[in-house]
């Protein structure tokens, strides 16, 4: 009996050490494939920096609990996102590219269109005033010409403004979705709202002993 009791005691004492020696599960990853990934760069947030982890079609394992964004040479970067599903299954990313050139052209179209509308309205006002002036030097032909030009300028301004707004809104940000079969699921930051990392601004040195200048108030 004593040898059996001694063996049982040894097993009980050694059991916790076996549990402690068991290896911890490693980080979960998923194979990421980017459809039509020519020129696409996938970046991962590491601390305060964004580091490129793959480009093109990628086809490599990436951590599922990290923040990523998409950028490129002629691609406006996307908002940060997480990989879904976070089950270790392969993830197919579909990137809807936003062009910085078209985005800038949209801004120009908005500015030029708004300026053209303002100029056209001024011409319409001048034409209307001259039309009501019986003693003006210019005759009716000149008044009609001013009104026609004014309406043309306003119409062109509205067209340019509309095109500019469309280009600006459709190229504001690159969007990323995950393809599951024939269904596209947009990848969003989620309820915690991932923010792009920015290093904290250094505190101002104290001046004349005033806390307001040192940023400590």
C-alpha positions as CSV (number, residue, x, y, z in Angstrom):
1,X,0.0,0.0,0.0
2,X,2.8,2.4,0.9
3,X,4.4,2.3,-2.6
4,X,1.0,2.8,-4.3
5,X,0.2,5.8,-2.0
6,X,3.7,7.3,-2.7
7,X,3.2,7.0,-6.4
8,X,-0.2,8.6,-6.2
9,X,1.3,11.5,-4.3
10,X,4.0,12.0,-6.8
11,X,1.5,12.1,-9.7
12,X,-0.6,14.7,-7.9
13,X,2.4,16.9,-7.2
14,X,3.6,16.7,-10.7
15,X,0.3,17.4,-12.4
16,X,0.3,21.2,-12.0
17,X,3.8,21.4,-13.4
18,X,2.6,19.5,-16.5
19,X,-0.2,22.1,-17.0
20,X,2.2,25.0,-16.5
21,X,4.6,23.5,-19.1
22,X,1.9,23.3,-21.8
23,X,2.6,25.8,-24.6
24,X,0.3,28.8,-24.9
25,X,-1.7,29.1,-28.2
26,X,0.0,31.2,-30.8
27,X,-1.5,34.3,-32.5
28,X,-4.3,33.6,-35.0
29,X,-3.6,34.3,-38.6
30,X,-5.4,34.1,-41.9
31,X,-4.1,33.8,-45.5
32,X,-5.0,37.1,-47.2
33,X,-5.5,37.4,-51.0
34,X,-6.1,40.7,-52.7
35,X,-8.2,40.5,-55.9
36,X,-6.7,42.7,-58.7
37,X,-4.0,43.7,-56.4
38,X,-1.6,45.3,-58.9
39,X,-0.2,48.4,-57.2
40,X,-1.9,47.7,-53.9
41,X,0.1,47.9,-50.7
42,X,-1.3,46.5,-47.4
43,X,0.1,48.2,-44.3
44,X,-0.2,47.0,-40.6
45,X,-0.3,49.3,-37.6
46,X,2.6,48.7,-35.3
47,X,2.7,51.1,-32.4
48,X,2.7,54.7,-33.8
49,X,3.8,53.6,-37.3
50,X,2.3,51.9,-40.3
51,X,4.5,49.1,-41.8
52,X,4.1,47.5,-45.2
53,X,3.4,43.8,-44.7
54,X,2.6,42.8,-48.3
55,X,1.8,44.1,-51.8
56,X,0.1,43.0,-54.9
57,X,-2.1,39.9,-54.4
58,X,-0.4,39.4,-51.0
59,X,-1.2,35.6,-50.5
60,X,0.5,35.4,-47.1
61,X,-0.7,34.9,-43.5
62,X,-1.5,38.1,-41.6
63,X,-2.6,38.5,-37.9
64,X,-6.4,38.7,-37.5
65,X,-6.2,40.9,-34.4
66,X,-4.2,43.7,-36.0
67,X,-5.3,46.9,-37.7
68,X,-4.6,47.3,-41.5
69,X,-5.1,49.8,-44.2
70,X,-4.6,49.8,-48.0
71,X,-2.6,52.4,-50.0
72,X,-0.6,52.6,-53.2
73,X,1.2,54.8,-55.6
74,X,-2.0,56.1,-57.3
75,X,-4.4,55.0,-54.6
76,X,-5.9,57.1,-51.8
77,X,-5.4,55.1,-48.6
78,X,-8.3,53.5,-46.9
79,X,-9.5,53.8,-43.3
80,X,-8.1,51.3,-40.9
81,X,-9.9,47.9,-40.8
82,X,-9.6,44.4,-39.3
83,X,-9.7,41.1,-41.1
84,X,-13.0,39.3,-41.1
85,X,-13.8,36.5,-40.3
86,X,-11.3,36.2,-37.5
87,X,-11.5,32.4,-37.6
88,X,-8.3,31.6,-39.3
89,X,-10.1,31.0,-42.7
90,X,-8.6,32.5,-45.9
91,X,-9.7,36.1,-46.5
92,X,-10.3,37.6,-50.0
93,X,-10.0,41.4,-50.0
94,X,-11.7,43.4,-52.8
95,X,-10.3,46.9,-53.1
96,X,-12.4,49.7,-54.6
97,X,-9.7,52.2,-55.5
98,X,-10.0,56.0,-55.1
99,X,-7.7,58.0,-57.3
100,X,-5.9,61.1,-55.8
101,X,-5.8,62.6,-59.3
102,X,-9.6,62.4,-59.8
103,X,-10.1,63.5,-56.2
104,X,-8.1,66.7,-56.9
105,X,-9.9,67.2,-60.2
106,X,-13.2,67.0,-58.3
107,X,-12.0,69.7,-55.9
108,X,-11.0,71.9,-58.9
109,X,-14.4,71.3,-60.6
110,X,-16.2,72.3,-57.4
111,X,-14.2,75.5,-57.2
112,X,-14.4,76.5,-60.9
113,X,-18.1,75.5,-61.0
114,X,-19.0,77.7,-58.0
115,X,-17.0,80.6,-59.4
116,X,-18.7,80.2,-62.8
117,X,-22.1,80.2,-61.2
118,X,-21.3,83.4,-59.3
119,X,-20.0,85.1,-62.5
120,X,-23.1,84.0,-64.5
121,X,-25.4,85.4,-61.8
122,X,-23.6,88.7,-61.9
123,X,-24.0,88.8,-65.7
124,X,-27.7,88.0,-65.4
125,X,-28.1,90.8,-62.8
126,X,-26.4,93.3,-65.1
127,X,-28.5,92.2,-68.1
128,X,-31.7,92.5,-66.1
129,X,-30.7,96.0,-64.9
130,X,-29.9,97.2,-68.4
131,X,-33.1,95.7,-69.7
132,X,-35.0,97.9,-67.3
133,X,-33.0,101.1,-68.2
134,X,-34.7,103.0,-71.1
135,X,-31.9,105.6,-71.4
136,X,-29.0,103.2,-71.4
137,X,-26.5,103.4,-74.4
138,X,-26.7,99.7,-75.1
139,X,-29.7,98.6,-77.0
140,X,-31.9,95.5,-76.7
141,X,-29.4,93.4,-78.6
142,X,-26.7,94.0,-76.1
143,X,-29.0,93.2,-73.2
144,X,-30.1,90.0,-74.8
145,X,-26.5,89.0,-75.4
146,X,-25.5,89.6,-71.7
147,X,-28.5,87.5,-70.5
148,X,-27.7,84.7,-72.9
149,X,-24.0,84.7,-71.8
150,X,-25.1,84.8,-68.2
151,X,-27.3,81.8,-68.6
152,X,-24.6,79.9,-70.4
153,X,-22.1,80.6,-67.8
154,X,-24.5,79.5,-65.0
155,X,-25.3,76.3,-66.9
156,X,-21.6,75.5,-67.4
157,X,-21.0,76.2,-63.7
158,X,-23.7,73.9,-62.6
159,X,-22.4,71.2,-64.8
160,X,-18.8,71.6,-63.6
161,X,-20.0,71.7,-59.9
162,X,-22.0,68.5,-60.4
163,X,-19.1,66.7,-62.0
164,X,-16.7,68.0,-59.3
165,X,-19.0,66.8,-56.5
166,X,-19.3,63.3,-58.1
167,X,-15.5,63.0,-58.6
168,X,-14.8,64.3,-55.0
169,X,-17.2,61.9,-53.3
170,X,-16.4,58.8,-55.3
171,X,-12.7,59.2,-54.8
172,X,-12.6,60.4,-51.2
173,X,-11.4,57.1,-49.7
174,X,-10.4,53.7,-50.9
175,X,-12.8,51.1,-49.6
176,X,-12.0,47.5,-48.7
177,X,-14.5,44.6,-48.6
178,X,-14.2,40.9,-47.9
179,X,-15.6,38.4,-50.4
180,X,-17.5,35.4,-49.2
181,X,-18.8,33.5,-52.2
182,X,-20.7,36.1,-54.3
183,X,-21.3,38.4,-51.3
184,X,-19.1,41.5,-50.5
185,X,-18.9,42.4,-46.8
186,X,-17.5,45.9,-46.2
187,X,-14.6,45.9,-43.7
188,X,-15.3,48.7,-41.2
189,X,-13.3,49.9,-38.1
190,X,-16.0,48.5,-35.8
191,X,-17.5,49.9,-32.7
192,X,-14.1,50.7,-31.2
193,X,-13.4,53.1,-34.1
194,X,-9.8,52.4,-35.0
195,X,-7.9,55.7,-35.5
196,X,-4.8,56.3,-37.5
197,X,-1.9,56.5,-35.1
198,X,-0.4,59.8,-34.5
199,X,2.5,60.5,-32.1
200,X,1.5,62.7,-29.1
201,X,2.5,66.3,-29.4
202,X,5.3,67.2,-27.0
203,X,4.4,69.4,-24.1
204,X,5.5,73.0,-24.3
205,X,8.4,74.0,-22.0
206,X,7.3,76.1,-19.0
207,X,7.7,79.9,-19.5
208,X,7.9,82.3,-16.6
209,X,6.6,79.7,-14.3
210,X,3.1,79.9,-15.8
211,X,1.3,76.5,-16.1
212,X,-0.7,77.7,-19.1
213,X,2.5,78.0,-21.2
214,X,3.7,74.5,-20.2
215,X,0.4,72.9,-21.2
216,X,0.0,71.5,-17.6
217,X,-3.2,73.4,-16.7
